[in-house]
């Protein structure tokens, strides 16, 4: 069932009667804040890239302050809020433009770097066999921690889910979009990593301590000089900006869906749809922008606090992806209805368990300080503090108050293709699903198309 709040919807549908409400509540909050954390990390990265271009243009004779970084970050968030509000009618076409821009950047990097570094390319042994551990962790665990970069890179693939109510043929388009997103990242990312390893300065400390503030800028500079670096870094921050626009759209749809079911504070304020701006959740868009602006204030404290924004997106979303998969294989097999995109009975459950194991692994990775086992307050990883505050705060809120009124998302599914076993399982658990009689024999007619969904501003 494609829906904007898909992750917490699936969690509620597949979980047992005793766990469905608290787990759905937890997943909804974790996913909402994880997506906003993703927006923060993307826009913070944009700020660093944008300012690095100014540093390069001034030949390294200027260093941005934390205030400068936050100012650019805030301007970026506001621009994303404006564009997401006024460009809704062409957002689908813009996604194609964004993909093309990404491929332009990838192609330019793959071609330009080897040409620019033709007289000093590293050999095959350096590219594929040499390791350099710049942390105080054992080399094996340092290798594991390096997985955080690709895990973060693919971390917005669920955007397809949150846009599903605005997509055509969503039951096929959404899973295809997810596979294409991750598959493209894997294939082209592997090529780019090889190119970077072939052209990077073997003195890695000099790259990491670049006066430009961005190792990627130093790699470009060493191969292409000042003007080439300015061109590619400008293209890089443009692509980063476009990525942030996509994530605020996804975050706003998740926020709207969660508000539609009354779970967020001020839900009655955030759930109306704006007719004037093209039937979009306008208030949810600006709610996400405001929350991102507040969370971004962490960048004024210290780099370690800002780093927690990146890990919030990893840990928060990993939990939100893992719980519905776990619920489906543990409690929901009898209620599971395969869609047109299905890996088959033989592979579906093993793939699900492999996904759960990997997501748990990603959460654990995101909690570790990357520098070593003896961090100082300045380089400590505070992800465990932020995420535990989110998770335990959500569960505490549920058991103290929300359990009295939160009954989960309203469920409507196409019951025409349900097997008798699936209908029996749904009926026995007391799920209120349109078209399926409850244990008392009544047929529930409520669904996602409730009066709250029809509210307009």
One Martini backbone bead per residue (centre of mass of N, CA, C, O) as a GRO file, in nm:
protein
  457
    1UNK     BB    1   0.082   0.044   0.031
    2UNK     BB    2   0.098   0.348  -0.088
    3UNK     BB    3   0.234   0.602   0.134
    4UNK     BB    4   0.359   0.874   0.294
    5UNK     BB    5   0.348   0.686   0.577
    6UNK     BB    6   0.463   0.394   0.525
    7UNK     BB    7   0.636   0.297   0.771
    8UNK     BB    8   0.416   0.332   0.999
    9UNK     BB    9   0.193   0.181   0.852
   10UNK     BB   10   0.333  -0.097   0.831
   11UNK     BB   11   0.387  -0.133   1.128
   12UNK     BB   12   0.089  -0.139   1.215
   13UNK     BB   13  -0.012  -0.371   1.027
   14UNK     BB   14   0.216  -0.603   1.112
   15UNK     BB   15   0.178  -0.591   1.394
   16UNK     BB   16   0.092  -0.654   1.690
   17UNK     BB   17  -0.151  -0.554   1.903
   18UNK     BB   18   0.060  -0.470   2.139
   19UNK     BB   19   0.277  -0.304   1.926
   20UNK     BB   20   0.161  -0.114   1.701
   21UNK     BB   21   0.141   0.167   1.836
   22UNK     BB   22   0.427   0.219   1.955
   23UNK     BB   23   0.588   0.153   1.694
   24UNK     BB   24   0.450   0.357   1.509
   25UNK     BB   25   0.527   0.603   1.678
   26UNK     BB   26   0.834   0.565   1.666
   27UNK     BB   27   0.869   0.562   1.357
   28UNK     BB   28   0.748   0.836   1.295
   29UNK     BB   29   0.957   1.004   1.456
   30UNK     BB   30   1.219   0.890   1.338
   31UNK     BB   31   1.157   0.965   1.042
   32UNK     BB   32   1.105   1.264   1.069
   33UNK     BB   33   1.381   1.339   1.209
   34UNK     BB   34   1.563   1.200   1.001
   35UNK     BB   35   1.483   1.382   0.760
   36UNK     BB   36   1.560   1.648   0.893
   37UNK     BB   37   1.852   1.560   0.941
   38UNK     BB   38   1.911   1.531   0.639
   39UNK     BB   39   1.866   1.826   0.571
   40UNK     BB   40   2.085   1.935   0.753
   41UNK     BB   41   2.329   1.782   0.629
   42UNK     BB   42   2.300   1.884   0.340
   43UNK     BB   43   2.302   2.195   0.403
   44UNK     BB   44   2.572   2.189   0.550
   45UNK     BB   45   2.733   2.087   0.309
   46UNK     BB   46   2.665   2.323   0.127
   47UNK     BB   47   2.798   2.540   0.298
   48UNK     BB   48   3.088   2.429   0.278
   49UNK     BB   49   3.107   2.434  -0.032
   50UNK     BB   50   3.045   2.729  -0.084
   51UNK     BB   51   3.279   2.844   0.097
   52UNK     BB   52   3.515   2.703  -0.052
   53UNK     BB   53   3.496   2.877  -0.306
   54UNK     BB   54   3.581   3.138  -0.168
   55UNK     BB   55   3.853   3.038  -0.067
   56UNK     BB   56   3.969   2.973  -0.344
   57UNK     BB   57   3.934   3.259  -0.468
   58UNK     BB   58   4.133   3.359  -0.208
   59UNK     BB   59   4.372   3.153  -0.172
   60UNK     BB   60   4.321   3.083   0.148
   61UNK     BB   61   4.266   3.395   0.289
   62UNK     BB   62   4.002   3.253   0.423
   63UNK     BB   63   3.788   3.196   0.718
   64UNK     BB   64   3.517   3.055   0.824
   65UNK     BB   65   3.273   3.077   1.042
   66UNK     BB   66   3.016   2.952   1.214
   67UNK     BB   67   2.832   3.187   1.131
   68UNK     BB   68   2.869   3.156   0.827
   69UNK     BB   69   2.768   2.869   0.804
   70UNK     BB   70   2.483   2.922   0.921
   71UNK     BB   71   2.392   3.142   0.725
   72UNK     BB   72   2.396   2.962   0.473
   73UNK     BB   73   2.216   2.742   0.583
   74UNK     BB   74   1.964   2.919   0.630
   75UNK     BB   75   1.932   3.017   0.338
   76UNK     BB   76   1.891   2.734   0.221
   77UNK     BB   77   1.636   2.653   0.379
   78UNK     BB   78   1.460   2.886   0.279
   79UNK     BB   79   1.480   2.821  -0.023
   80UNK     BB   80   1.353   2.542   0.000
   81UNK     BB   81   1.081   2.636   0.109
   82UNK     BB   82   1.004   2.812  -0.134
   83UNK     BB   83   1.034   2.604  -0.366
   84UNK     BB   84   0.841   2.384  -0.239
   85UNK     BB   85   0.589   2.587  -0.256
   86UNK     BB   86   0.605   2.699  -0.582
   87UNK     BB   87   0.701   2.399  -0.741
   88UNK     BB   88   0.496   2.155  -0.732
   89UNK     BB   89   0.398   2.116  -1.040
   90UNK     BB   90   0.730   2.056  -1.127
   91UNK     BB   91   0.875   1.845  -0.940
   92UNK     BB   92   0.886   1.593  -1.118
   93UNK     BB   93   1.061   1.723  -1.346
   94UNK     BB   94   1.296   1.814  -1.160
   95UNK     BB   95   1.403   1.533  -1.092
   96UNK     BB   96   1.528   1.491  -1.369
   97UNK     BB   97   1.725   1.726  -1.350
   98UNK     BB   98   1.876   1.623  -1.102
   99UNK     BB   99   1.983   1.365  -1.228
  100UNK     BB  100   2.140   1.497  -1.457
  101UNK     BB  101   2.330   1.665  -1.277
  102UNK     BB  102   2.465   1.424  -1.145
  103UNK     BB  103   2.581   1.302  -1.411
  104UNK     BB  104   2.749   1.542  -1.488
  105UNK     BB  105   2.934   1.537  -1.241
  106UNK     BB  106   3.036   1.249  -1.269
  107UNK     BB  107   3.154   1.276  -1.556
  108UNK     BB  108   3.346   1.512  -1.501
  109UNK     BB  109   3.515   1.368  -1.283
  110UNK     BB  110   3.602   1.111  -1.444
  111UNK     BB  111   3.749   1.281  -1.669
  112UNK     BB  112   3.918   1.519  -1.537
  113UNK     BB  113   4.109   1.393  -1.325
  114UNK     BB  114   4.289   1.203  -1.502
  115UNK     BB  115   4.385   1.430  -1.689
  116UNK     BB  116   4.505   1.627  -1.471
  117UNK     BB  117   4.677   1.353  -1.346
  118UNK     BB  118   4.871   1.214  -1.571
  119UNK     BB  119   5.165   1.261  -1.407
  120UNK     BB  120   5.030   1.138  -1.097
  121UNK     BB  121   4.931   0.861  -1.084
  122UNK     BB  122   4.824   0.598  -0.922
  123UNK     BB  123   4.858   0.283  -0.860
  124UNK     BB  124   4.705  -0.019  -0.820
  125UNK     BB  125   4.800  -0.073  -0.532
  126UNK     BB  126   4.693   0.191  -0.408
  127UNK     BB  127   4.393   0.155  -0.492
  128UNK     BB  128   4.343  -0.175  -0.395
  129UNK     BB  129   4.574  -0.240  -0.137
  130UNK     BB  130   4.596   0.017   0.024
  131UNK     BB  131   4.628   0.121   0.365
  132UNK     BB  132   4.498   0.394   0.590
  133UNK     BB  133   4.515   0.468   0.935
  134UNK     BB  134   4.384   0.776   1.096
  135UNK     BB  135   4.323   0.621   1.349
  136UNK     BB  136   4.288   0.444   1.678
  137UNK     BB  137   4.175   0.219   1.546
  138UNK     BB  138   4.150  -0.063   1.427
  139UNK     BB  139   4.162  -0.140   1.100
  140UNK     BB  140   3.903  -0.309   1.082
  141UNK     BB  141   3.713  -0.093   1.217
  142UNK     BB  142   3.783   0.141   1.027
  143UNK     BB  143   3.658   0.004   0.783
  144UNK     BB  144   3.371  -0.005   0.893
  145UNK     BB  145   3.338   0.308   0.934
  146UNK     BB  146   3.358   0.369   0.621
  147UNK     BB  147   3.049   0.295   0.568
  148UNK     BB  148   2.908   0.563   0.641
  149UNK     BB  149   2.922   0.705   0.371
  150UNK     BB  150   2.735   0.517   0.196
  151UNK     BB  151   2.499   0.514   0.394
  152UNK     BB  152   2.440   0.818   0.367
  153UNK     BB  153   2.412   0.838   0.055
  154UNK     BB  154   2.146   0.629   0.054
  155UNK     BB  155   1.944   0.777   0.282
  156UNK     BB  156   1.693   0.877   0.054
  157UNK     BB  157   1.523   0.636  -0.081
  158UNK     BB  158   1.237   0.690   0.076
  159UNK     BB  159   1.118   0.927  -0.090
  160UNK     BB  160   0.930   0.757  -0.267
  161UNK     BB  161   0.726   0.691  -0.047
  162UNK     BB  162   0.639   0.995   0.029
  163UNK     BB  163   0.547   1.035  -0.295
  164UNK     BB  164   0.324   0.814  -0.371
  165UNK     BB  165   0.052   0.994  -0.371
  166UNK     BB  166   0.197   1.155  -0.641
  167UNK     BB  167   0.209   0.887  -0.806
  168UNK     BB  168   0.235   0.684  -1.075
  169UNK     BB  169   0.224   0.365  -1.030
  170UNK     BB  170   0.346   0.306  -0.730
  171UNK     BB  171   0.386  -0.011  -0.700
  172UNK     BB  172   0.632   0.020  -0.916
  173UNK     BB  173   0.785   0.295  -0.889
  174UNK     BB  174   0.898   0.281  -0.602
  175UNK     BB  175   1.083   0.025  -0.609
  176UNK     BB  176   1.237   0.118  -0.860
  177UNK     BB  177   1.352   0.379  -0.738
  178UNK     BB  178   1.511   0.245  -0.511
  179UNK     BB  179   1.693   0.062  -0.688
  180UNK     BB  180   1.812   0.290  -0.864
  181UNK     BB  181   1.938   0.456  -0.641
  182UNK     BB  182   2.126   0.237  -0.519
  183UNK     BB  183   2.252   0.128  -0.784
  184UNK     BB  184   2.381   0.395  -0.878
  185UNK     BB  185   2.554   0.444  -0.631
  186UNK     BB  186   2.721   0.189  -0.657
  187UNK     BB  187   2.837   0.211  -0.943
  188UNK     BB  188   2.939   0.513  -0.951
  189UNK     BB  189   3.084   0.511  -0.679
  190UNK     BB  190   3.300   0.303  -0.754
  191UNK     BB  191   3.427   0.469  -0.979
  192UNK     BB  192   3.495   0.726  -0.816
  193UNK     BB  193   3.681   0.593  -0.607
  194UNK     BB  194   3.894   0.510  -0.812
  195UNK     BB  195   3.958   0.794  -0.918
  196UNK     BB  196   4.041   0.916  -0.647
  197UNK     BB  197   4.270   0.710  -0.584
  198UNK     BB  198   4.433   0.786  -0.852
  199UNK     BB  199   4.445   1.126  -0.776
  200UNK     BB  200   4.541   1.141  -0.503
  201UNK     BB  201   4.723   1.243  -0.251
  202UNK     BB  202   4.920   1.038  -0.060
  203UNK     BB  203   4.898   1.277   0.141
  204UNK     BB  204   4.631   1.269   0.344
  205UNK     BB  205   4.673   1.495   0.553
  206UNK     BB  206   4.673   1.732   0.342
  207UNK     BB  207   4.381   1.684   0.251
  208UNK     BB  208   4.229   1.700   0.532
  209UNK     BB  209   4.397   1.992   0.586
  210UNK     BB  210   4.270   2.182   0.406
  211UNK     BB  211   4.230   2.526   0.347
  212UNK     BB  212   3.933   2.479   0.212
  213UNK     BB  213   3.767   2.253   0.405
  214UNK     BB  214   3.782   2.039   0.148
  215UNK     BB  215   3.895   1.753   0.020
  216UNK     BB  216   3.766   1.770  -0.263
  217UNK     BB  217   3.893   2.042  -0.337
  218UNK     BB  218   4.187   1.939  -0.324
  219UNK     BB  219   4.166   1.728  -0.544
  220UNK     BB  220   4.092   1.920  -0.768
  221UNK     BB  221   4.333   2.117  -0.738
  222UNK     BB  222   4.569   1.912  -0.792
  223UNK     BB  223   4.450   1.853  -1.099
  224UNK     BB  224   4.302   2.154  -1.204
  225UNK     BB  225   4.310   2.385  -1.034
  226UNK     BB  226   4.144   2.669  -0.973
  227UNK     BB  227   3.930   2.685  -1.208
  228UNK     BB  228   3.838   2.389  -1.207
  229UNK     BB  229   3.749   2.389  -0.911
  230UNK     BB  230   3.534   2.606  -0.926
  231UNK     BB  231   3.352   2.459  -1.128
  232UNK     BB  232   3.305   2.181  -0.971
  233UNK     BB  233   3.219   2.300  -0.696
  234UNK     BB  234   2.975   2.447  -0.806
  235UNK     BB  235   2.832   2.194  -0.910
  236UNK     BB  236   2.827   2.050  -0.634
  237UNK     BB  237   2.648   2.260  -0.475
  238UNK     BB  238   2.408   2.240  -0.663
  239UNK     BB  239   2.346   1.941  -0.620
  240UNK     BB  240   2.312   1.968  -0.315
  241UNK     BB  241   2.072   2.160  -0.329
  242UNK     BB  242   1.880   1.968  -0.484
  243UNK     BB  243   1.881   1.749  -0.267
  244UNK     BB  244   1.748   1.924  -0.047
  245UNK     BB  245   1.480   1.967  -0.196
  246UNK     BB  246   1.394   1.670  -0.196
  247UNK     BB  247   1.398   1.624   0.120
  248UNK     BB  248   1.181   1.836   0.202
  249UNK     BB  249   0.953   1.699   0.055
  250UNK     BB  250   0.963   1.429   0.206
  251UNK     BB  251   0.941   1.541   0.497
  252UNK     BB  252   0.664   1.683   0.459
  253UNK     BB  253   0.499   1.424   0.397
  254UNK     BB  254   0.554   1.280   0.661
  255UNK     BB  255   0.448   1.503   0.846
  256UNK     BB  256   0.164   1.510   0.731
  257UNK     BB  257   0.085   1.214   0.781
  258UNK     BB  258   0.128   1.224   1.092
  259UNK     BB  259  -0.079   1.454   1.131
  260UNK     BB  260  -0.328   1.314   1.008
  261UNK     BB  261  -0.300   1.104   1.271
  262UNK     BB  262  -0.230   1.296   1.535
  263UNK     BB  263   0.090   1.266   1.648
  264UNK     BB  264   0.163   1.555   1.638
  265UNK     BB  265   0.226   1.842   1.732
  266UNK     BB  266  -0.002   2.042   1.589
  267UNK     BB  267  -0.173   1.876   1.375
  268UNK     BB  268  -0.407   2.074   1.299
  269UNK     BB  269  -0.202   2.271   1.160
  270UNK     BB  270  -0.031   2.071   0.952
  271UNK     BB  271  -0.261   1.901   0.776
  272UNK     BB  272  -0.333   2.098   0.583
  273UNK     BB  273  -0.418   2.186   0.252
  274UNK     BB  274  -0.301   2.374  -0.022
  275UNK     BB  275  -0.459   2.519  -0.287
  276UNK     BB  276  -0.298   2.771  -0.380
  277UNK     BB  277  -0.012   2.577  -0.403
  278UNK     BB  278  -0.114   2.281  -0.515
  279UNK     BB  279  -0.180   2.064  -0.305
  280UNK     BB  280  -0.002   2.117  -0.033
  281UNK     BB  281   0.201   2.092   0.266
  282UNK     BB  282   0.287   2.389   0.365
  283UNK     BB  283   0.320   2.374   0.676
  284UNK     BB  284   0.512   2.129   0.674
  285UNK     BB  285   0.742   2.259   0.525
  286UNK     BB  286   0.791   2.491   0.741
  287UNK     BB  287   0.830   2.305   0.980
  288UNK     BB  288   1.089   2.170   0.873
  289UNK     BB  289   1.253   2.429   0.835
  290UNK     BB  290   1.247   2.522   1.129
  291UNK     BB  291   1.374   2.269   1.256
  292UNK     BB  292   1.638   2.284   1.094
  293UNK     BB  293   1.727   2.564   1.198
  294UNK     BB  294   1.751   2.474   1.494
  295UNK     BB  295   1.944   2.231   1.460
  296UNK     BB  296   2.173   2.406   1.316
  297UNK     BB  297   2.284   2.542   1.583
  298UNK     BB  298   2.498   2.320   1.642
  299UNK     BB  299   2.725   2.451   1.457
  300UNK     BB  300   2.801   2.671   1.684
  301UNK     BB  301   2.944   2.486   1.886
  302UNK     BB  302   3.051   2.223   1.708
  303UNK     BB  303   3.153   1.979   1.497
  304UNK     BB  304   3.035   1.745   1.668
  305UNK     BB  305   2.743   1.849   1.664
  306UNK     BB  306   2.713   1.853   1.356
  307UNK     BB  307   2.772   1.548   1.311
  308UNK     BB  308   2.503   1.450   1.444
  309UNK     BB  309   2.323   1.517   1.200
  310UNK     BB  310   2.419   1.292   1.018
  311UNK     BB  311   2.355   1.051   1.217
  312UNK     BB  312   2.052   1.099   1.248
  313UNK     BB  313   1.981   1.003   0.961
  314UNK     BB  314   2.082   0.715   0.997
  315UNK     BB  315   1.952   0.606   1.265
  316UNK     BB  316   1.657   0.700   1.229
  317UNK     BB  317   1.606   0.559   0.950
  318UNK     BB  318   1.694   0.271   1.014
  319UNK     BB  319   1.471   0.218   1.218
  320UNK     BB  320   1.232   0.288   1.023
  321UNK     BB  321   1.305   0.051   0.824
  322UNK     BB  322   1.331  -0.205   1.019
  323UNK     BB  323   1.061  -0.244   1.173
  324UNK     BB  324   0.863  -0.325   0.937
  325UNK     BB  325   1.024  -0.573   0.858
  326UNK     BB  326   1.013  -0.717   1.128
  327UNK     BB  327   0.702  -0.723   1.151
  328UNK     BB  328   0.649  -0.893   0.900
  329UNK     BB  329   0.827  -1.158   0.976
  330UNK     BB  330   0.698  -1.202   1.270
  331UNK     BB  331   0.366  -1.104   1.239
  332UNK     BB  332   0.284  -1.050   0.901
  333UNK     BB  333   0.263  -1.296   0.698
  334UNK     BB  334  -0.056  -1.333   0.679
  335UNK     BB  335  -0.092  -1.014   0.582
  336UNK     BB  336   0.078  -1.043   0.339
  337UNK     BB  337   0.077  -0.860   0.018
  338UNK     BB  338   0.186  -0.897  -0.275
  339UNK     BB  339   0.313  -0.725  -0.520
  340UNK     BB  340   0.435  -0.661  -0.840
  341UNK     BB  341   0.699  -0.629  -0.651
  342UNK     BB  342   0.863  -0.946  -0.616
  343UNK     BB  343   1.099  -1.196  -0.482
  344UNK     BB  344   0.959  -1.416  -0.341
  345UNK     BB  345   0.930  -1.674  -0.117
  346UNK     BB  346   1.236  -1.761  -0.107
  347UNK     BB  347   1.371  -1.447  -0.073
  348UNK     BB  348   1.218  -1.245   0.106
  349UNK     BB  349   1.298  -1.324   0.402
  350UNK     BB  350   1.610  -1.327   0.382
  351UNK     BB  351   1.628  -1.031   0.291
  352UNK     BB  352   1.499  -0.912   0.543
  353UNK     BB  353   1.715  -1.011   0.748
  354UNK     BB  354   1.953  -0.873   0.610
  355UNK     BB  355   1.843  -0.587   0.642
  356UNK     BB  356   1.827  -0.581   0.949
  357UNK     BB  357   2.126  -0.633   1.005
  358UNK     BB  358   2.233  -0.383   0.851
  359UNK     BB  359   2.075  -0.163   1.008
  360UNK     BB  360   2.195  -0.226   1.285
  361UNK     BB  361   2.485  -0.179   1.199
  362UNK     BB  362   2.446   0.122   1.121
  363UNK     BB  363   2.364   0.222   1.400
  364UNK     BB  364   2.623   0.141   1.547
  365UNK     BB  365   2.821   0.303   1.376
  366UNK     BB  366   2.693   0.593   1.433
  367UNK     BB  367   2.791   0.585   1.752
  368UNK     BB  368   3.083   0.611   1.680
  369UNK     BB  369   3.382   0.735   1.715
  370UNK     BB  370   3.602   0.800   1.448
  371UNK     BB  371   3.891   0.851   1.590
  372UNK     BB  372   3.832   0.675   1.864
  373UNK     BB  373   3.816   0.528   2.196
  374UNK     BB  374   3.934   0.836   2.306
  375UNK     BB  375   3.746   1.082   2.333
  376UNK     BB  376   3.676   1.402   2.321
  377UNK     BB  377   3.450   1.650   2.349
  378UNK     BB  378   3.519   1.750   2.047
  379UNK     BB  379   3.511   1.425   1.913
  380UNK     BB  380   3.249   1.334   1.991
  381UNK     BB  381   2.969   1.114   1.956
  382UNK     BB  382   2.621   1.237   1.989
  383UNK     BB  383   2.411   1.036   1.870
  384UNK     BB  384   2.317   0.875   2.119
  385UNK     BB  385   2.180   1.117   2.250
  386UNK     BB  386   1.982   1.210   2.029
  387UNK     BB  387   1.839   0.936   1.961
  388UNK     BB  388   1.752   0.858   2.247
  389UNK     BB  389   1.578   1.107   2.284
  390UNK     BB  390   1.383   1.035   2.058
  391UNK     BB  391   1.299   0.742   2.133
  392UNK     BB  392   1.233   0.780   2.441
  393UNK     BB  393   1.050   1.021   2.400
  394UNK     BB  394   0.835   0.881   2.225
  395UNK     BB  395   0.767   0.652   2.426
  396UNK     BB  396   0.702   0.834   2.665
  397UNK     BB  397   0.473   0.989   2.527
  398UNK     BB  398   0.297   0.746   2.477
  399UNK     BB  399   0.269   0.623   2.776
  400UNK     BB  400   0.168   0.893   2.909
  401UNK     BB  401  -0.048   0.987   2.658
  402UNK     BB  402  -0.096   0.871   2.357
  403UNK     BB  403  -0.241   0.596   2.438
  404UNK     BB  404  -0.526   0.745   2.480
  405UNK     BB  405  -0.545   0.835   2.136
  406UNK     BB  406  -0.353   0.651   1.976
  407UNK     BB  407  -0.449   0.427   1.681
  408UNK     BB  408  -0.325   0.503   1.430
  409UNK     BB  409  -0.361   0.457   1.116
  410UNK     BB  410  -0.557   0.480   0.857
  411UNK     BB  411  -0.705   0.197   0.681
  412UNK     BB  412  -0.658   0.132   0.324
  413UNK     BB  413  -0.739  -0.149   0.116
  414UNK     BB  414  -0.727  -0.382  -0.132
  415UNK     BB  415  -0.949  -0.667  -0.093
  416UNK     BB  416  -0.981  -0.838  -0.357
  417UNK     BB  417  -0.683  -1.004  -0.322
  418UNK     BB  418  -0.745  -1.139  -0.068
  419UNK     BB  419  -0.709  -1.384   0.127
  420UNK     BB  420  -0.855  -1.570   0.364
  421UNK     BB  421  -0.613  -1.566   0.561
  422UNK     BB  422  -0.581  -1.257   0.566
  423UNK     BB  423  -0.864  -1.186   0.669
  424UNK     BB  424  -0.844  -1.345   0.931
  425UNK     BB  425  -0.597  -1.201   1.052
  426UNK     BB  426  -0.723  -0.918   1.056
  427UNK     BB  427  -0.975  -0.991   1.225
  428UNK     BB  428  -0.832  -1.112   1.482
  429UNK     BB  429  -0.669  -0.829   1.539
  430UNK     BB  430  -0.873  -0.576   1.489
  431UNK     BB  431  -0.846  -0.442   1.228
  432UNK     BB  432  -0.929  -0.138   1.064
  433UNK     BB  433  -1.065  -0.232   0.750
  434UNK     BB  434  -1.169  -0.168   0.457
  435UNK     BB  435  -1.378  -0.455   0.380
  436UNK     BB  436  -1.328  -0.575   0.676
  437UNK     BB  437  -1.437  -0.758   0.910
  438UNK     BB  438  -1.478  -0.769   1.227
  439UNK     BB  439  -1.516  -0.953   1.511
  440UNK     BB  440  -1.820  -0.817   1.534
  441UNK     BB  441  -1.913  -0.780   1.207
  442UNK     BB  442  -1.820  -0.518   1.117
  443UNK     BB  443  -1.779  -0.247   0.881
  444UNK     BB  444  -1.522  -0.045   0.795
  445UNK     BB  445  -1.509   0.303   0.652
  446UNK     BB  446  -1.245   0.399   0.729
  447UNK     BB  447  -0.976   0.625   0.620
  448UNK     BB  448  -0.747   0.823   0.462
  449UNK     BB  449  -1.019   0.966   0.350
  450UNK     BB  450  -1.067   1.178   0.557
  451UNK     BB  451  -1.148   1.481   0.680
  452UNK     BB  452  -0.857   1.567   0.733
  453UNK     BB  453  -0.757   1.532   0.435
  454UNK     BB  454  -0.974   1.758   0.327
  455UNK     BB  455  -0.838   1.985   0.425
  456UNK     BB  456  -0.817   2.344   0.385
  457UNK     BB  457  -0.634   2.671   0.294
   0.00000   0.00000   0.00000
